[in-house]
Amino acid sequence: MCFPDLKKSGGGNRKTRRKKMKVIKKITAMMLSIMMVLGMCSVVGAADGTAQKGKITIDTAISGQKYTIYKMLDLESYEPKQDGEGNEIGLYSYKPANSEWKNFFETGDGKDYVKINANGYVEWKDGVEASKAAELAQKALEYAKKTSAISNAGEATAAGTTVIFDNLDFGYYLVDSSAGALCSLDTTNPDATIEEKNEVPSVEKKIIDNEKGEVDFNSANIGDTVTYKITINVKPGAENYILHDQMNSHLEFHKIVQIYDDDTTPNNSMTNSDYKYVENPGDDCTFHIELTKDYLTRKADLINKKVVTTITFIYSATVADSAIVNQPMLNTAWLTYGDNKESNKPETKTYTFGIPVFKHTGTGNDKQALAGAEFKLYTDVDCTKALTFTKNNADKYRYDAASTNATLTSLNDGRINIEGIKEGTYYLKETKAPEGYNLLKEVKQIVIGEDGKITMDGNVVTQVDVQNVSGSLLPSTGGMGTTIFYIAGAFLVLISGVVLIAKKRTDSK
């Protein structure tokens, strides 16, 4: 906001004009309000008469955000005046509200915009236009926040879309929002209405899956790399943007792949000078990425004009060997902004699955566990691509791409617990049967769905049952088998005799 006609009201002929000015008991019209935005601040003016009070109303307030006002200037006098079209162009005379604000205008950043004349009144510097009021508001807000001697004139948290500060002395006020950098300057003369210009940012989080695209959840093998994408929807007034990421302990952070905004595009990523990266910051987060003040200042105009609307982060993590089957590995992200406000907290889920196998003989209630059966698990129907595993202390076979062992052996309880694999279609092939049992010729097709459920032959199962039968493939000596051979031999002899007799009869004719 700007200070209207402050130069005229505090000029060298002030004594002459003051003779004509009358102290008003009631403000008859509102001064020409000047709204300038720079991130998010507002100024309010005042009318002459210490007994009168004004009001500031904030429209389109953001629920849950805190609004704070600071009185910068006291209104000493006011001369109402209108132009030919009935617009209020009254003359105001202001003085700093206290010594701290006086220092700001005399020796601080405020001196670049206004000056205090010999009579103690504030006026615009020559060559500085009212459009610079937004810059002044920003400088004033920074000064107020870092100067402990400056106290606010009121603060309130929005419960709806309107916030009202009432019973205010007339003057110029700085209005700050916890949502972001946009602030306002306006006057209580007697009432000021300010529109909230800040918007609340939001965060989107996805997993980039090579097969499914961008998804909220996926599955992976132990040791696989999972790639994440976070998109911040940047809003006007962007201030103090810090991205937080919290990974499940079974996900091992790998690296930041890329950071870019609408203006840089993926092929021209943001540089290290645009952000600060902190790994393991000590607040249960895996990492923080803070956008620098320099970056937000440089992009402020594009952000406020909604040319730059998103900032994208791409990074990766590895599924650790400690991953627990069928339990989601969460990855949560959120943004803090403004005065440490928090955005929404989207999360992704990554699963790893397993296949419980039971090797047995018999059926129904007569199933008996078989130990020593050997299998391999393949990813192709031709059984040429076997997965490799490492057996842990719990006798479970955990997927291990670096292992050379592909053999899965049933334990004394007939169990083979396969763990750490993603959804998909697998083929279980027996490569060695227990002693005294036939090798299973059938290859078991096993489908793990995206929900981890196991399907065989169109039916959902809780485990993969593999039955072996005992006995020989050929009849045994001394048993019924020899009798079969004897009978078959006698039958062949009989047939040969019949053929021979028939042939002799034919020859004798």
Secondary structure as GFF3:
##gff-version 3
##sequence-region A 1 509
A	DSSP	alpha_helix	6	9	.	.	.	ID=ss1
A	DSSP	alpha_helix	14	20	.	.	.	ID=ss2
A	DSSP	beta_strand	38	42	.	.	.	ID=ss3
A	DSSP	beta_strand	53	59	.	.	.	ID=ss4
A	DSSP	beta_strand	66	79	.	.	.	ID=ss5
A	DSSP	beta_strand	91	96	.	.	.	ID=ss6
A	DSSP	alpha_helix	99	106	.	.	.	ID=ss7
A	DSSP	three_ten_helix	109	112	.	.	.	ID=ss8
A	DSSP	beta_strand	114	116	.	.	.	ID=ss9
A	DSSP	beta_strand	122	124	.	.	.	ID=ss10
A	DSSP	three_ten_helix	130	132	.	.	.	ID=ss11
A	DSSP	alpha_helix	133	146	.	.	.	ID=ss12
A	DSSP	beta_strand	154	157	.	.	.	ID=ss13
A	DSSP	beta_strand	163	169	.	.	.	ID=ss14
A	DSSP	beta_strand	171	177	.	.	.	ID=ss15
A	DSSP	beta_strand	182	187	.	.	.	ID=ss16
A	DSSP	beta_strand	191	195	.	.	.	ID=ss17
A	DSSP	beta_strand	202	209	.	.	.	ID=ss18
A	DSSP	beta_strand	213	215	.	.	.	ID=ss19
A	DSSP	beta_strand	217	219	.	.	.	ID=ss20
A	DSSP	beta_strand	225	233	.	.	.	ID=ss21
A	DSSP	beta_strand	242	247	.	.	.	ID=ss22
A	DSSP	beta_strand	251	261	.	.	.	ID=ss23
A	DSSP	three_ten_helix	266	268	.	.	.	ID=ss24
A	DSSP	three_ten_helix	272	274	.	.	.	ID=ss25
A	DSSP	beta_strand	275	279	.	.	.	ID=ss26
A	DSSP	beta_strand	287	291	.	.	.	ID=ss27
A	DSSP	alpha_helix	293	298	.	.	.	ID=ss28
A	DSSP	alpha_helix	300	304	.	.	.	ID=ss29
A	DSSP	beta_strand	310	319	.	.	.	ID=ss30
A	DSSP	beta_strand	329	337	.	.	.	ID=ss31
A	DSSP	beta_strand	341	342	.	.	.	ID=ss32
A	DSSP	beta_strand	347	351	.	.	.	ID=ss33
A	DSSP	beta_strand	353	361	.	.	.	ID=ss34
A	DSSP	three_ten_helix	364	366	.	.	.	ID=ss35
A	DSSP	beta_strand	368	369	.	.	.	ID=ss36
A	DSSP	beta_strand	374	378	.	.	.	ID=ss37
A	DSSP	beta_strand	389	391	.	.	.	ID=ss38
A	DSSP	beta_strand	397	399	.	.	.	ID=ss39
A	DSSP	beta_strand	408	409	.	.	.	ID=ss40
A	DSSP	beta_strand	415	421	.	.	.	ID=ss41
A	DSSP	beta_strand	424	432	.	.	.	ID=ss42
A	DSSP	beta_strand	444	448	.	.	.	ID=ss43
A	DSSP	beta_strand	454	456	.	.	.	ID=ss44
A	DSSP	beta_strand	459	461	.	.	.	ID=ss45
A	DSSP	beta_strand	464	467	.	.	.	ID=ss46
A	DSSP	alpha_helix	480	508	.	.	.	ID=ss47
###
